[in-house]
Amino acid sequence: MTARAKPKLALRPFLPTDAPLLAEIFRASIEGLTADDYSAGQQEAWASMADDETAFAARLANALTLLGTIDGSPIGFASLAGPERIDMLYVHPAAAGQGVGSMLIDALEKLAGARGAPRLTADVSDSAQEFFKRRGFVAKQRNSVPLGNEWLANTTMEKRLVPKERAQ
């Protein structure tokens, strides 16, 4: 019996053909990772944001979207809308806790910093707050967001970025 190597994590850019798979990851993440904090109705309203795959694909394409892969298979994604706002960060529940989310947020942080952004912000679900806190984000504001016939609570969180050093 041979020992299996640790799965290889990697990043790659979003391609338009990725949209259907990312919509499935989005739905699976909401269904599998948020039940402790949101009702079934809230989860359904939230997941329905991916029902219009054309609009979902456009949202991904209009941001800087990266995919996290394990052994070449996409298992998570994150998008940076504008210079400093994390619009989406979702990991398939089967891959949660394997470093994909950290790899994605590290990449967005580096990209935002390289573009001169002074901070990163994100509207974070209750289920993801601890993850963001461990990454240095601080809660700034509590929000209630209407989705369909439901209201979802989230928290705007912020992380100050260290300015890149000027070349001498």
C-alpha positions as CSV (number, residue, x, y, z in Angstrom):
1,M,0.0,0.0,0.0
2,T,1.4,3.4,-0.9
3,A,0.8,6.5,1.1
4,R,-1.4,9.1,-0.6
5,A,0.2,12.6,-0.8
6,K,-1.7,15.5,0.7
7,P,-4.1,16.9,-1.9
8,K,-2.6,19.7,-3.9
9,L,-4.3,23.1,-3.4
10,A,-4.1,25.6,-6.2
11,L,-5.7,28.8,-7.6
12,R,-6.8,29.7,-11.0
13,P,-8.9,32.5,-12.6
14,F,-12.6,32.2,-13.2
15,L,-13.7,31.3,-16.7
16,P,-17.3,31.8,-18.0
17,T,-17.7,28.0,-18.3
18,D,-17.2,27.7,-14.6
19,A,-20.4,29.4,-13.7
20,P,-22.7,26.4,-13.4
21,L,-20.3,24.5,-11.2
22,L,-19.7,27.6,-9.0
23,A,-23.5,28.0,-8.7
24,E,-23.6,24.4,-7.3
25,I,-20.7,25.1,-4.9
26,F,-22.6,28.3,-3.8
27,R,-25.8,26.3,-3.1
28,A,-24.0,23.4,-1.4
29,S,-22.0,25.7,0.8
30,I,-25.2,27.5,2.0
31,E,-27.0,24.3,2.5
32,G,-24.2,22.4,4.2
33,L,-22.5,25.1,6.3
34,T,-25.1,27.6,7.5
35,A,-27.9,25.5,9.1
36,D,-26.8,26.4,12.6
37,D,-27.3,30.2,11.9
38,Y,-30.1,30.4,9.3
39,S,-33.5,28.8,8.9
40,A,-34.4,26.6,5.9
41,G,-36.4,29.5,4.4
42,Q,-33.5,31.9,4.8
43,Q,-31.1,29.3,3.2
44,E,-33.5,28.7,0.3
45,A,-33.8,32.5,-0.3
46,W,-30.0,32.9,-0.2
47,A,-29.3,30.0,-2.4
48,S,-31.8,31.2,-5.0
49,M,-29.4,34.0,-5.9
50,A,-27.7,31.4,-8.1
51,D,-31.0,30.3,-9.9
52,D,-30.5,32.8,-12.7
53,E,-27.1,31.4,-13.9
54,T,-26.7,34.2,-16.4
55,A,-26.9,36.8,-13.7
56,F,-24.8,34.7,-11.4
57,A,-22.1,34.3,-14.1
58,A,-22.2,38.1,-14.8
59,R,-21.7,38.8,-11.1
60,L,-18.6,36.6,-11.1
61,A,-17.3,37.9,-14.3
62,N,-17.7,41.6,-13.2
63,A,-15.4,41.0,-10.2
64,L,-11.9,39.5,-9.9
65,T,-12.9,35.9,-9.2
66,L,-10.5,33.2,-8.3
67,L,-11.2,29.4,-8.0
68,G,-9.6,27.2,-5.3
69,T,-8.9,23.7,-6.6
70,I,-7.9,20.4,-5.0
71,D,-6.0,18.2,-7.4
72,G,-7.3,20.4,-10.2
73,S,-11.0,20.2,-9.3
74,P,-12.7,23.5,-8.3
75,I,-14.0,23.3,-4.7
76,G,-14.3,26.9,-3.8
77,F,-14.2,30.5,-5.1
78,A,-13.9,34.1,-4.0
79,S,-14.5,37.4,-5.7
80,L,-13.2,40.9,-5.2
81,A,-15.6,43.5,-6.3
82,G,-13.9,46.9,-6.8
83,P,-10.6,47.6,-5.1
84,E,-11.5,46.4,-1.6
85,R,-14.8,44.5,-1.2
86,I,-14.9,40.8,-1.0
87,D,-18.2,40.0,-2.7
88,M,-18.3,36.2,-2.3
89,L,-16.3,33.5,-0.6
90,Y,-17.7,30.0,-0.8
91,V,-16.2,26.6,-0.3
92,H,-17.9,23.2,-0.9
93,P,-18.8,21.7,2.5
94,A,-16.8,18.5,1.6
95,A,-13.7,20.6,1.3
96,A,-14.3,22.9,4.4
97,G,-11.4,23.1,6.8
98,Q,-8.8,22.0,4.2
99,G,-7.2,25.4,3.7
100,V,-9.1,26.5,0.5
101,G,-10.9,29.4,2.1
102,S,-7.6,30.7,3.7
103,M,-5.8,30.3,0.3
104,L,-8.5,32.3,-1.5
105,I,-8.7,35.1,1.1
106,D,-4.9,35.3,1.2
107,A,-4.9,35.8,-2.6
108,L,-7.6,38.5,-2.5
109,E,-5.7,40.3,0.3
110,K,-2.5,40.3,-1.7
111,L,-4.2,41.4,-4.9
112,A,-6.1,44.2,-3.1
113,G,-2.9,45.3,-1.4
114,A,-0.9,45.3,-4.6
115,R,-3.7,47.6,-6.1
116,G,-3.2,50.0,-3.2
117,A,-6.4,49.2,-1.3
118,P,-6.1,50.4,2.3
119,R,-8.5,47.7,3.6
120,L,-10.7,44.8,2.7
121,T,-14.3,44.7,3.6
122,A,-16.9,41.9,3.5
123,D,-20.5,41.4,4.5
124,V,-20.0,38.2,6.4
125,S,-22.7,35.6,7.2
126,D,-23.0,34.6,10.9
127,S,-21.6,31.2,9.9
128,A,-18.4,32.7,8.6
129,Q,-17.7,35.3,11.2
130,E,-15.2,33.2,13.2
131,F,-13.2,32.4,10.0
132,F,-12.9,36.1,9.1
133,K,-12.0,37.0,12.7
134,R,-9.2,34.5,12.6
135,R,-8.0,36.2,9.4
136,G,-7.8,39.6,11.2
137,F,-11.2,41.0,10.2
138,V,-13.0,43.2,12.8
139,A,-16.8,43.6,13.0
140,K,-18.0,47.1,12.0
141,Q,-21.7,47.0,11.5
142,R,-24.6,44.6,11.8
143,N,-27.0,44.3,8.8
144,S,-30.4,42.9,7.9
145,V,-30.7,42.0,4.2
146,P,-34.1,41.3,2.5
147,L,-34.0,38.3,0.2
148,G,-37.4,37.3,-1.3
149,N,-39.7,36.9,1.7
150,E,-36.9,36.5,4.2
151,W,-34.5,38.7,6.1
152,L,-30.9,37.5,6.6
153,A,-28.6,39.0,9.1
154,N,-24.9,39.5,8.4
155,T,-22.0,41.7,9.6
156,T,-19.8,44.1,7.7
157,M,-16.3,43.2,8.7
158,E,-13.0,45.0,7.8
159,K,-9.3,44.3,7.7
160,R,-6.8,47.1,7.4
161,L,-4.1,46.2,5.0
162,V,-0.4,47.1,5.5
163,P,0.6,49.5,2.8
164,K,3.1,48.0,0.4
165,E,6.5,49.5,0.8
166,R,7.6,52.0,-1.8
167,A,10.6,50.9,-3.9
168,Q,13.6,52.9,-3.0
